[in-house]
Amino acid sequence: MSMAANAYTLQIRDWSFRITPLRIMLFALTLGFGLLAVYRLIVGLGATTNMNDRWAWAYWLILDYVFIALAGAGYSMALMSHVLHVQDVHRVSRRGLLISLLFYVYALVILGLEVGRWDNWYRPLFYWGYHSPLFEVYIAIIFYFGIQLIEFSEVATEKVFKPANRYVQMLLPAAFVLGAIIPFGHQGALGAIFLAMPNKLHPLWYSSMIPWFYVLTSFYAGLSLLILEMFWSNRLYASGIDMPALHKLLRVGACLMAAYFVWKIIDLYRLDALGYAFAGGFESALFLLELGGGVLLPALIGFSRWGKTGTGLVTFAALATMGLILNRANVLYTGFYRTLGPGYTPSWIEWGVSIGLFAAIILAYLFIVENFNIFKAAKH
């Protein structure tokens, strides 16, 4: 056990973890999450959330949609690095795969807490609802999570169960191909759910194209989050900034954002809904903020010289990530507000569970990067 100013490192054989005041606070939040989660499972949704008959989905579902979308860092890396073999990107692929795995863990845990009969999680495996987008989401996420575990097992077996690494290497080519394909299905299906609500979802967000919009936005949002992760991890661990790789992510992300912006405008015009963007009211204001500040502005930054600087990269990635978060919140909350009406704000337990679980995810990330080879080939 080594001491430092206001921190020490806990060492147990080959495993180490730095203990700091901030991490102690994260541990406390994680403990709070565990207690609240157990309480919710015991007493049910009615006593722990503010959901009601009108707002049967709410804050936790928004988090599911946001985290699954940002987990696009995983399938974007599987596609770009291991399928298309885009130059320079391989050096940051492990970061994307780790982010994706942890964010899916977050989404799956929240999903287990927000459904009324969480104990029936296995039933869709035996009773198939072929025509339901939710069934496709369920099956694809279950299988994709298994694929993610195989992808990460390459990293894990470099330190533990080392003889198994050679067998993992045999599985990886197929795992990476499947890991690049399967998420396209459930990312799109998450958007397809709203096709059943043409009279409830606001025209600014309702479209037959919404499944494709969800796929496209999750792809570039994952790249943006990966850029932010590299700068954050470099600040914590001096892991290095791989600028050639980040410039590739920037270029791809900016092109996809520009394509989405043009496609969205054309789609609004096609549906005779473009006028709603300038009609006034909180829906149009939030839509313009989402599309202008969260799509168009970062796309312009991505095509500029400034976008290739450190500050420009962080600004681009932060705006794109916030734009994705705002999009999912707008679709799930803002877009339904006029038809469902007021009457829902998250309870303190809903806030406590989501914040505490995120603290646990941060601690898991810190432990993994401090004990496994995640920053492979990132240093120069």
C-alpha positions as CSV (number, residue, x, y, z in Angstrom):
1,M,0.0,0.0,0.0
2,S,1.7,3.2,-1.1
3,M,0.8,6.7,0.2
4,A,0.6,10.0,-1.7
5,A,-0.9,13.4,-1.0
6,N,-4.6,12.7,-0.1
7,A,-4.4,9.4,-1.9
8,Y,-3.0,5.9,-1.7
9,T,-2.8,2.9,-3.9
10,L,-4.4,-0.4,-2.7
11,Q,-2.3,-3.3,-4.0
12,I,-3.4,-6.9,-3.9
13,R,-1.0,-9.2,-5.8
14,D,-1.2,-8.1,-9.4
15,W,-4.2,-5.8,-8.9
16,S,-4.0,-2.2,-7.9
17,F,-6.5,0.7,-7.4
18,R,-5.8,4.2,-6.4
19,I,-8.0,5.5,-3.5
20,T,-8.7,9.2,-3.6
21,P,-11.3,11.4,-1.9
22,L,-13.3,11.6,-5.1
23,R,-13.2,7.8,-5.5
24,I,-14.4,7.4,-2.0
25,M,-17.4,9.6,-2.8
26,L,-18.0,7.4,-5.9
27,F,-18.0,4.4,-3.7
28,A,-20.5,6.0,-1.4
29,L,-22.8,6.8,-4.4
30,T,-22.4,3.2,-5.6
31,L,-23.4,1.9,-2.2
32,G,-26.4,4.2,-2.2
33,F,-27.4,2.9,-5.7
34,G,-27.3,-0.7,-4.4
35,L,-29.5,0.1,-1.4
36,L,-32.0,2.0,-3.6
37,A,-32.1,-0.7,-6.2
38,V,-32.8,-3.4,-3.7
39,Y,-35.6,-1.2,-2.2
40,R,-37.1,-0.6,-5.7
41,L,-37.1,-4.4,-6.4
42,I,-38.8,-5.1,-3.0
43,V,-41.5,-2.4,-3.0
44,G,-42.1,-1.9,-6.7
45,L,-42.2,1.0,-9.2
46,G,-45.2,2.9,-7.6
47,A,-43.4,3.6,-4.3
48,T,-40.1,4.5,-5.8
49,T,-40.8,6.4,-9.1
50,N,-43.2,9.1,-10.2
51,M,-44.3,7.3,-13.3
52,N,-48.0,7.1,-13.9
53,D,-50.5,5.9,-16.5
54,R,-49.8,8.8,-18.8
55,W,-46.0,8.8,-18.4
56,A,-45.4,5.0,-18.3
57,W,-41.9,5.6,-19.6
58,A,-39.9,8.4,-18.3
59,Y,-36.4,9.4,-17.0
60,W,-35.0,5.9,-16.8
61,L,-36.0,5.1,-20.4
62,I,-34.4,8.3,-21.6
63,L,-31.2,7.1,-19.9
64,D,-31.5,3.7,-21.7
65,Y,-31.8,5.4,-25.0
66,V,-28.9,7.8,-24.4
67,F,-26.5,5.2,-23.1
68,I,-27.3,2.6,-25.8
69,A,-26.8,5.3,-28.4
70,L,-23.5,6.5,-26.9
71,A,-22.4,2.9,-26.7
72,G,-22.1,3.2,-30.5
73,A,-18.4,3.7,-29.8
74,G,-18.3,-0.1,-29.7
75,Y,-19.8,-1.1,-33.0
76,S,-18.3,1.9,-34.8
77,M,-14.8,0.7,-33.7
78,A,-15.7,-2.9,-34.6
79,L,-16.7,-1.8,-38.1
80,M,-14.0,0.8,-38.7
81,S,-11.0,-1.0,-37.1
82,H,-11.6,-4.7,-37.4
83,V,-13.8,-5.0,-40.5
84,L,-12.9,-2.1,-42.7
85,H,-9.3,-1.7,-41.2
86,V,-9.3,2.0,-41.4
87,Q,-5.8,3.3,-40.9
88,D,-4.8,4.6,-37.4
89,V,-8.2,3.7,-35.8
90,H,-7.1,0.3,-34.5
91,R,-5.0,2.1,-31.9
92,V,-8.0,3.4,-30.1
93,S,-10.4,0.6,-30.7
94,R,-10.1,-1.0,-27.2
95,R,-11.2,2.3,-25.7
96,G,-14.4,2.2,-27.8
97,L,-15.1,-1.4,-27.0
98,L,-14.7,-0.8,-23.2
99,I,-17.0,2.3,-23.3
100,S,-19.6,0.3,-25.2
101,L,-19.5,-2.6,-22.8
102,L,-19.8,-0.5,-19.7
103,F,-22.6,1.7,-21.2
104,Y,-24.6,-1.5,-22.1
105,V,-24.1,-2.7,-18.5
106,Y,-25.6,0.6,-17.4
107,A,-28.5,0.4,-19.8
108,L,-29.3,-3.2,-19.0
109,V,-29.3,-2.6,-15.2
110,I,-31.5,0.4,-15.6
111,L,-33.8,-1.5,-17.9
112,G,-34.1,-4.3,-15.3
113,L,-35.1,-1.7,-12.7
114,E,-37.6,0.2,-14.8
115,V,-39.8,-2.7,-16.0
116,G,-42.5,-3.9,-13.7
117,R,-41.9,-7.7,-14.0
118,W,-38.1,-7.7,-14.1
119,D,-38.2,-11.4,-13.0
120,N,-39.7,-12.3,-16.4
121,W,-36.6,-11.2,-18.3
122,Y,-36.1,-14.6,-19.8
123,R,-39.6,-15.1,-21.3
124,P,-39.0,-13.5,-24.7
125,L,-36.3,-16.1,-25.3
126,F,-39.1,-18.8,-25.3
127,Y,-42.1,-16.8,-26.5
128,W,-41.0,-14.9,-29.6
129,G,-42.9,-11.8,-30.7
130,Y,-41.7,-11.7,-34.3
131,H,-43.5,-8.5,-35.3
132,S,-42.5,-6.4,-32.3
133,P,-39.6,-3.9,-32.5
134,L,-39.2,-4.4,-28.8
135,F,-38.6,-8.1,-29.4
136,E,-35.9,-7.3,-31.9
137,V,-34.3,-4.9,-29.4
138,Y,-34.4,-7.5,-26.7
139,I,-32.9,-10.3,-28.8
140,A,-30.3,-8.1,-30.5
141,I,-29.1,-6.5,-27.2
142,I,-28.9,-9.9,-25.5
143,F,-26.8,-11.4,-28.3
144,Y,-24.7,-8.2,-28.7
145,F,-23.9,-8.1,-25.1
146,G,-22.5,-11.7,-25.4
147,I,-20.5,-10.5,-28.4
148,Q,-19.1,-7.6,-26.3
149,L,-18.0,-10.0,-23.6
150,I,-16.1,-12.1,-26.3
151,E,-14.5,-8.9,-27.7
152,F,-13.4,-7.8,-24.2
153,S,-12.2,-11.3,-23.3
154,E,-9.2,-10.6,-25.6
155,V,-8.1,-7.9,-23.1
156,A,-9.1,-9.9,-20.1
157,T,-7.2,-13.1,-21.1
158,E,-4.0,-11.1,-21.5
159,K,-3.9,-10.9,-17.7
160,V,-6.1,-13.7,-16.4
161,F,-6.7,-17.2,-17.8
162,K,-3.9,-16.5,-20.2
163,P,-4.0,-20.0,-21.9
164,A,-7.6,-19.1,-23.1
165,N,-6.3,-16.2,-25.1
166,R,-5.3,-18.3,-28.1
167,Y,-8.9,-19.7,-28.3
168,V,-10.4,-16.2,-27.9
169,Q,-8.2,-15.1,-30.8
170,M,-10.0,-17.7,-32.9
171,L,-13.4,-16.3,-32.0
172,L,-12.5,-12.6,-32.5
173,P,-12.9,-12.3,-36.3
174,A,-16.5,-13.6,-36.2
175,A,-17.2,-11.6,-33.0
176,F,-16.0,-8.3,-34.6
177,V,-18.1,-8.9,-37.7
178,L,-21.2,-9.7,-35.7
179,G,-20.4,-6.8,-33.3
180,A,-20.4,-4.4,-36.3
181,I,-23.7,-5.7,-37.7
182,I,-26.0,-6.6,-34.9
183,P,-26.2,-3.1,-33.3
184,F,-27.5,-1.6,-36.6
185,G,-30.6,-3.8,-35.9
186,H,-31.5,-2.8,-32.4
187,Q,-30.4,0.9,-32.8
188,G,-32.9,1.1,-35.6
189,A,-35.5,-0.9,-33.8
190,L,-35.3,1.6,-30.8
191,G,-36.4,4.2,-33.3
192,A,-39.0,2.0,-34.9
193,I,-40.9,1.8,-31.7
194,F,-42.1,5.4,-32.3
195,L,-43.6,4.5,-35.7
196,A,-46.6,3.2,-33.7
197,M,-47.3,6.7,-32.3
198,P,-47.8,9.1,-35.2
199,N,-50.6,11.0,-33.4
200,K,-48.7,11.4,-30.1
201,L,-45.1,12.3,-31.1
202,H,-44.5,15.9,-32.3
203,P,-44.1,16.3,-36.0
204,L,-40.5,17.7,-35.5
205,W,-39.4,14.2,-34.4
206,Y,-41.9,11.8,-35.9
207,S,-40.9,10.3,-39.2
208,S,-40.8,7.0,-41.0
209,M,-37.1,7.6,-41.2
210,I,-36.6,7.6,-37.5
211,P,-35.0,4.1,-37.4
212,W,-32.4,5.2,-39.8
213,F,-31.9,8.5,-37.9
214,Y,-31.2,6.5,-34.7
215,V,-28.6,4.3,-36.4
216,L,-26.8,7.3,-38.0
217,T,-26.8,9.4,-34.8
218,S,-25.6,6.6,-32.6
219,F,-22.7,5.9,-34.9
220,Y,-21.3,9.5,-34.9
221,A,-22.1,10.0,-31.2
222,G,-20.0,7.0,-30.3
223,L,-17.1,8.5,-32.2
224,S,-17.6,11.8,-30.4
225,L,-17.6,10.1,-27.0
226,L,-14.4,8.3,-27.8
227,I,-12.7,11.6,-28.6
228,L,-13.8,12.9,-25.2
229,E,-12.6,9.7,-23.5
230,M,-9.1,10.0,-25.0
231,F,-8.6,13.6,-23.7
232,W,-10.0,12.7,-20.3
233,S,-7.9,9.6,-19.9
234,N,-4.8,11.5,-21.0
235,R,-5.5,14.0,-18.3
236,L,-5.8,11.2,-15.7
237,Y,-3.1,8.8,-16.9
238,A,-0.9,10.7,-19.4
239,S,-1.9,7.9,-21.8
240,G,-1.2,10.0,-24.9
241,I,-3.3,11.8,-27.5
242,D,-3.3,9.9,-30.8
243,M,-4.0,12.9,-33.1
244,P,-4.0,10.9,-36.4
245,A,-6.6,8.5,-35.1
246,L,-8.7,11.4,-33.6
247,H,-8.6,13.2,-37.0
248,K,-10.0,10.1,-38.6
249,L,-12.8,10.0,-36.1
250,L,-13.4,13.7,-36.5
251,R,-13.6,13.4,-40.3
252,V,-16.0,10.5,-40.3
253,G,-18.2,12.0,-37.5
254,A,-18.4,15.4,-39.3
255,C,-19.4,13.8,-42.6
256,L,-22.1,11.7,-40.9
257,M,-23.4,14.7,-39.0
258,A,-23.6,16.7,-42.2
259,A,-25.4,13.9,-44.0
260,Y,-27.9,13.6,-41.1
261,F,-28.5,17.4,-41.0
262,V,-29.3,17.5,-44.7
263,W,-31.4,14.3,-44.5
264,K,-33.4,15.6,-41.6
265,I,-34.2,18.9,-43.3
266,I,-35.3,17.1,-46.5
267,D,-37.4,14.8,-44.4
268,L,-39.1,17.7,-42.5
269,Y,-39.8,19.4,-45.9
270,R,-41.2,16.1,-47.3
271,L,-43.6,15.8,-44.3
272,D,-44.6,19.4,-44.5
273,A,-43.3,19.8,-40.9
274,L,-40.4,22.3,-41.4
275,G,-42.6,25.2,-40.4
276,Y,-42.9,23.7,-36.9
277,A,-39.2,24.5,-36.3
278,F,-39.9,28.2,-36.5
279,A,-43.4,28.2,-34.9
280,G,-42.2,29.3,-31.5
281,G,-42.8,27.4,-28.2
282,F,-40.5,25.2,-26.3
283,E,-40.6,22.3,-28.8
284,S,-39.2,24.5,-31.6
285,A,-36.6,26.1,-29.3
286,L,-35.3,22.7,-28.2
287,F,-35.4,21.3,-31.7
288,L,-33.3,24.2,-33.0
289,L,-30.9,23.8,-30.2
290,E,-30.6,20.1,-30.9
291,L,-30.2,20.4,-34.7
292,G,-28.3,23.7,-34.7
293,G,-26.1,23.4,-31.7
294,G,-25.8,19.6,-31.6
295,V,-25.5,18.8,-35.2
296,L,-24.8,21.7,-37.6
297,L,-22.3,23.5,-35.4
298,P,-20.1,20.5,-34.6
299,A,-20.2,19.5,-38.2
300,L,-18.9,22.9,-39.3
301,I,-16.2,22.7,-36.6
302,G,-15.3,19.2,-37.9
303,F,-14.7,20.6,-41.4
304,S,-12.7,23.6,-40.2
305,R,-9.0,23.9,-39.4
306,W,-9.7,24.7,-35.8
307,G,-11.5,21.4,-35.5
308,K,-8.2,19.6,-35.9
309,T,-6.7,21.3,-32.8
310,G,-7.1,19.8,-29.3
311,T,-9.6,22.5,-28.2
312,G,-11.5,22.1,-31.5
313,L,-11.7,18.3,-31.1
314,V,-13.0,18.6,-27.6
315,T,-15.6,21.2,-28.6
316,F,-16.7,19.2,-31.6
317,A,-17.1,16.0,-29.5
318,A,-18.8,17.8,-26.5
319,L,-21.4,19.5,-28.8
320,A,-22.1,16.3,-30.8
321,T,-22.5,14.2,-27.6
322,M,-24.8,16.8,-26.0
323,G,-26.8,17.0,-29.3
324,L,-27.4,13.2,-29.1
325,I,-28.5,13.4,-25.5
326,L,-30.8,16.3,-26.3
327,N,-32.2,14.4,-29.3
328,R,-33.1,11.3,-27.3
329,A,-34.6,13.4,-24.5
330,N,-36.6,15.5,-27.0
331,V,-38.1,12.4,-28.7
332,L,-39.0,10.7,-25.4
333,Y,-40.1,13.7,-23.4
334,T,-40.4,17.0,-25.3
335,G,-42.1,15.4,-28.3
336,F,-44.8,13.8,-26.1
337,Y,-45.4,16.6,-23.7
338,R,-48.3,18.2,-25.5
339,T,-50.2,15.0,-26.0
340,L,-49.4,13.4,-22.6
341,G,-49.4,16.6,-20.6
342,P,-47.6,17.6,-17.4
343,G,-47.6,15.4,-14.4
344,Y,-44.1,13.8,-14.3
345,T,-40.9,14.7,-12.7
346,P,-38.3,12.1,-11.6
347,S,-38.4,11.1,-7.9
348,W,-35.3,11.4,-5.8
349,I,-35.0,7.6,-5.9
350,E,-34.9,7.7,-9.7
351,W,-32.2,10.3,-9.6
352,G,-30.3,8.4,-6.8
353,V,-30.4,5.2,-8.8
354,S,-29.2,6.7,-12.0
355,I,-26.4,8.8,-10.4
356,G,-25.2,5.9,-8.2
357,L,-25.1,3.5,-11.0
358,F,-23.1,5.9,-13.1
359,A,-20.6,6.3,-10.2
360,A,-20.3,2.5,-10.3
361,I,-19.6,2.6,-14.1
362,I,-16.9,5.2,-13.6
363,L,-15.2,3.1,-10.8
364,A,-15.3,0.1,-13.1
365,Y,-13.7,2.0,-15.9
366,L,-11.0,3.3,-13.6
367,F,-10.2,-0.2,-12.3
368,I,-10.1,-1.7,-15.8
369,V,-7.8,0.9,-17.3
370,E,-5.5,0.7,-14.3
371,N,-5.2,-3.1,-14.5
372,F,-5.7,-4.1,-18.1
373,N,-4.0,-3.0,-21.4
374,I,-6.7,-0.7,-22.7
375,F,-4.4,2.1,-24.0
376,K,-2.6,-0.3,-26.3
377,A,-0.4,1.4,-28.9
378,A,-1.8,4.8,-27.8
379,K,1.5,6.2,-26.5
380,H,3.9,7.9,-28.8
